[in-house]
């Protein structure tokens, strides 16, 4: 359980520093027989900064509970 808490703390700190990620997908716009037109589309996944704080607090709670046993 202690390892899980440490992982939560690390993820929370990373979420504070990096507030989102972006990735690119290729979409087909026109597919008419031998002619195919595609375009790259950039997608983003963002999370609020307080989500990192919640993960850090949860990790600290898990580490504290593991110590008491």
Biotite code that builds the C-alpha atoms (Angstrom):
import biotite.structure as struc

atoms = struc.array([
    struc.Atom([0.000, 0.000, 0.000], chain_id="A", res_id=1, res_name="UNK", atom_name="CA", element="C"),
    struc.Atom([2.874, 2.347, 0.743], chain_id="A", res_id=2, res_name="UNK", atom_name="CA", element="C"),
    struc.Atom([4.148, 2.001, -2.847], chain_id="A", res_id=3, res_name="UNK", atom_name="CA", element="C"),
    struc.Atom([0.680, 2.897, -4.174], chain_id="A", res_id=4, res_name="UNK", atom_name="CA", element="C"),
    struc.Atom([0.689, 6.051, -2.040], chain_id="A", res_id=5, res_name="UNK", atom_name="CA", element="C"),
    struc.Atom([4.123, 7.070, -3.315], chain_id="A", res_id=6, res_name="UNK", atom_name="CA", element="C"),
    struc.Atom([2.962, 6.518, -6.911], chain_id="A", res_id=7, res_name="UNK", atom_name="CA", element="C"),
    struc.Atom([-0.104, 8.716, -6.259], chain_id="A", res_id=8, res_name="UNK", atom_name="CA", element="C"),
    struc.Atom([2.107, 11.467, -4.866], chain_id="A", res_id=9, res_name="UNK", atom_name="CA", element="C"),
    struc.Atom([4.412, 11.304, -7.905], chain_id="A", res_id=10, res_name="UNK", atom_name="CA", element="C"),
    struc.Atom([1.460, 11.398, -10.315], chain_id="A", res_id=11, res_name="UNK", atom_name="CA", element="C"),
    struc.Atom([-0.004, 14.376, -8.437], chain_id="A", res_id=12, res_name="UNK", atom_name="CA", element="C"),
    struc.Atom([3.239, 16.338, -8.684], chain_id="A", res_id=13, res_name="UNK", atom_name="CA", element="C"),
    struc.Atom([3.457, 15.565, -12.405], chain_id="A", res_id=14, res_name="UNK", atom_name="CA", element="C"),
    struc.Atom([-0.152, 16.717, -12.844], chain_id="A", res_id=15, res_name="UNK", atom_name="CA", element="C"),
    struc.Atom([0.768, 20.043, -11.213], chain_id="A", res_id=16, res_name="UNK", atom_name="CA", element="C"),
    struc.Atom([3.631, 20.595, -13.656], chain_id="A", res_id=17, res_name="UNK", atom_name="CA", element="C"),
    struc.Atom([1.994, 19.248, -16.830], chain_id="A", res_id=18, res_name="UNK", atom_name="CA", element="C"),
    struc.Atom([-1.611, 20.436, -17.039], chain_id="A", res_id=19, res_name="UNK", atom_name="CA", element="C"),
    struc.Atom([-2.467, 18.465, -20.171], chain_id="A", res_id=20, res_name="UNK", atom_name="CA", element="C"),
    struc.Atom([-1.220, 16.426, -23.089], chain_id="A", res_id=21, res_name="UNK", atom_name="CA", element="C"),
    struc.Atom([-1.806, 16.690, -26.814], chain_id="A", res_id=22, res_name="UNK", atom_name="CA", element="C"),
    struc.Atom([-1.661, 14.088, -29.544], chain_id="A", res_id=23, res_name="UNK", atom_name="CA", element="C"),
    struc.Atom([-2.220, 13.995, -33.300], chain_id="A", res_id=24, res_name="UNK", atom_name="CA", element="C"),
    struc.Atom([-4.569, 11.709, -35.213], chain_id="A", res_id=25, res_name="UNK", atom_name="CA", element="C"),
    struc.Atom([-4.997, 11.322, -38.940], chain_id="A", res_id=26, res_name="UNK", atom_name="CA", element="C"),
    struc.Atom([-8.539, 11.687, -40.240], chain_id="A", res_id=27, res_name="UNK", atom_name="CA", element="C"),
    struc.Atom([-9.828, 10.832, -43.695], chain_id="A", res_id=28, res_name="UNK", atom_name="CA", element="C"),
    struc.Atom([-11.707, 13.790, -45.128], chain_id="A", res_id=29, res_name="UNK", atom_name="CA", element="C"),
    struc.Atom([-12.524, 12.488, -48.622], chain_id="A", res_id=30, res_name="UNK", atom_name="CA", element="C"),
    struc.Atom([-12.493, 8.846, -49.677], chain_id="A", res_id=31, res_name="UNK", atom_name="CA", element="C"),
    struc.Atom([-13.743, 8.663, -53.257], chain_id="A", res_id=32, res_name="UNK", atom_name="CA", element="C"),
    struc.Atom([-12.389, 5.521, -54.882], chain_id="A", res_id=33, res_name="UNK", atom_name="CA", element="C"),
    struc.Atom([-8.699, 5.933, -55.684], chain_id="A", res_id=34, res_name="UNK", atom_name="CA", element="C"),
    struc.Atom([-8.643, 9.500, -54.333], chain_id="A", res_id=35, res_name="UNK", atom_name="CA", element="C"),
    struc.Atom([-8.180, 9.844, -50.606], chain_id="A", res_id=36, res_name="UNK", atom_name="CA", element="C"),
    struc.Atom([-7.625, 13.107, -48.756], chain_id="A", res_id=37, res_name="UNK", atom_name="CA", element="C"),
    struc.Atom([-6.595, 13.033, -45.134], chain_id="A", res_id=38, res_name="UNK", atom_name="CA", element="C"),
    struc.Atom([-5.619, 15.640, -42.590], chain_id="A", res_id=39, res_name="UNK", atom_name="CA", element="C"),
    struc.Atom([-3.859, 15.630, -39.239], chain_id="A", res_id=40, res_name="UNK", atom_name="CA", element="C"),
    struc.Atom([-5.974, 16.722, -36.300], chain_id="A", res_id=41, res_name="UNK", atom_name="CA", element="C"),
    struc.Atom([-4.450, 17.742, -32.989], chain_id="A", res_id=42, res_name="UNK", atom_name="CA", element="C"),
    struc.Atom([-6.386, 16.600, -29.920], chain_id="A", res_id=43, res_name="UNK", atom_name="CA", element="C"),
    struc.Atom([-5.843, 17.725, -26.338], chain_id="A", res_id=44, res_name="UNK", atom_name="CA", element="C"),
    struc.Atom([-6.564, 16.165, -22.969], chain_id="A", res_id=45, res_name="UNK", atom_name="CA", element="C"),
    struc.Atom([-6.508, 18.721, -20.141], chain_id="A", res_id=46, res_name="UNK", atom_name="CA", element="C"),
    struc.Atom([-7.160, 18.368, -16.433], chain_id="A", res_id=47, res_name="UNK", atom_name="CA", element="C"),
    struc.Atom([-7.636, 21.035, -13.770], chain_id="A", res_id=48, res_name="UNK", atom_name="CA", element="C"),
    struc.Atom([-4.671, 21.839, -11.507], chain_id="A", res_id=49, res_name="UNK", atom_name="CA", element="C"),
    struc.Atom([-6.573, 20.845, -8.378], chain_id="A", res_id=50, res_name="UNK", atom_name="CA", element="C"),
    struc.Atom([-6.680, 17.248, -9.655], chain_id="A", res_id=51, res_name="UNK", atom_name="CA", element="C"),
    struc.Atom([-2.939, 17.042, -8.933], chain_id="A", res_id=52, res_name="UNK", atom_name="CA", element="C"),
    struc.Atom([-3.572, 18.334, -5.427], chain_id="A", res_id=53, res_name="UNK", atom_name="CA", element="C"),
    struc.Atom([-6.235, 15.710, -4.841], chain_id="A", res_id=54, res_name="UNK", atom_name="CA", element="C"),
    struc.Atom([-3.839, 12.978, -6.012], chain_id="A", res_id=55, res_name="UNK", atom_name="CA", element="C"),
    struc.Atom([-1.073, 14.250, -3.709], chain_id="A", res_id=56, res_name="UNK", atom_name="CA", element="C"),
    struc.Atom([-3.431, 14.386, -0.716], chain_id="A", res_id=57, res_name="UNK", atom_name="CA", element="C"),
    struc.Atom([-4.754, 10.908, -1.459], chain_id="A", res_id=58, res_name="UNK", atom_name="CA", element="C"),
    struc.Atom([-1.187, 9.610, -1.717], chain_id="A", res_id=59, res_name="UNK", atom_name="CA", element="C"),
    struc.Atom([-0.242, 11.197, 1.600], chain_id="A", res_id=60, res_name="UNK", atom_name="CA", element="C"),
    struc.Atom([-3.322, 9.668, 3.206], chain_id="A", res_id=61, res_name="UNK", atom_name="CA", element="C"),
    struc.Atom([-2.476, 6.197, 1.874], chain_id="A", res_id=62, res_name="UNK", atom_name="CA", element="C"),
    struc.Atom([1.144, 6.481, 3.093], chain_id="A", res_id=63, res_name="UNK", atom_name="CA", element="C"),
    struc.Atom([-0.029, 7.651, 6.519], chain_id="A", res_id=64, res_name="UNK", atom_name="CA", element="C"),
    struc.Atom([-2.512, 4.769, 6.794], chain_id="A", res_id=65, res_name="UNK", atom_name="CA", element="C"),
    struc.Atom([0.180, 2.269, 5.773], chain_id="A", res_id=66, res_name="UNK", atom_name="CA", element="C"),
    struc.Atom([2.498, 3.555, 8.496], chain_id="A", res_id=67, res_name="UNK", atom_name="CA", element="C"),
    struc.Atom([-0.015, 3.051, 11.291], chain_id="A", res_id=68, res_name="UNK", atom_name="CA", element="C"),
    struc.Atom([-0.320, -0.675, 10.668], chain_id="A", res_id=69, res_name="UNK", atom_name="CA", element="C"),
])
